[in-house]
Amino acid sequence: MWKWFYQLASPRYFYGMSYRLIPWLSSIALILLVAGVVMGLLLSPADFKQGNTVRIMYVHVPAAYLSMMVYVVMALTGAIGLIWRIKMAYVVSISCASIGAVFTLIALLTGAIWGRPTWGTYWVWDARLTSELILLFLYLGVLSLHSAFDDKKSADKAVAVLALVGLVNIPIIHFSVEWWNTLHQSASLSKFEKPSIETSMLIPLLTMIFAFKFYFFSTLAHKVRAEILIREKQAKWVKALISGESS
C-alpha cells in the first residue's frame, strides 16, 4: 500500500497511470450519465406537488453534492502537501479548483431555475444558498490567489492554507437546513437513515451522482496531466515525451 502511495507522489508515474485510467473513467461516466438522463427524464414519475419541475433535481443535487466533495478533496490534498511536502498533492489540489467552481455554479444556476416555480423567486438569502455562494467565492479566491504568485511553491502553500480555512464552510452548507429556518427541505439522502425519497426517483438520482463523480475524476486526471507537463517541462522524461510526440 505504501509503495503505491509513494508511486503516486511521482509526477511521471501519475502521468502514465492517469493515461490508462482516463478511458475507463470517461466511459463509465458517459454510461451512467446516459442511464441517469433516461431514467430521470423519461422513466421517473413527476412529483405530486412540483410536477415535472422536480426533474431539475437530477442535475442540481449531484452538482451541489460534487461542489462540496471536490472542495474537501482540494483541502485534504492541500493538507497532504503541507504536511508531507508532496508536490503531486499540490497539483491535485489546485486542479480541483476550477472543476469545483463549475459544479458550484451549476448548482447555483439550477437551484435558481428550480426555485422560481417552487418558491416564486430565483434567489433568497437563506443559509444554504448564501453558504453555497460563499463556496463559489472560495473556489474563485483559490484560483486568483494561485495565479497571483510567480513562485509555484509559495502559491501552492498559500492555496492550501486558504482551502483549509474555507473547509469550515462545508458543514455549514450541509447542516444549514437543520441549524436554521430555511426554504430548503431537509436532506433526502443520509448515510445513517433510510432515504426519504421514492425508489423510482432515488435510483436515477444516485445514478446521476455517480455519473458526476466519475466525470469529476476523469476531468481531474486530464487537468493534473496538463499541470504536470507545465511544472515538469524541464524534466528529461517530459522533454523526451514532447519530442516523441512531435516526431
Secondary structure as UniProt FT lines:
FT   HELIX           2..8
FT   HELIX           11..38
FT   HELIX           39..43
FT   TURN            48..50
FT   HELIX           52..56
FT   HELIX           57..84
FT   HELIX           87..119
FT   HELIX           127..148
FT   HELIX           152..166
FT   TURN            167..168
FT   HELIX           169..179
FT   HELIX           199..231
FT   TURN            232..234
FT   HELIX           236..246
//
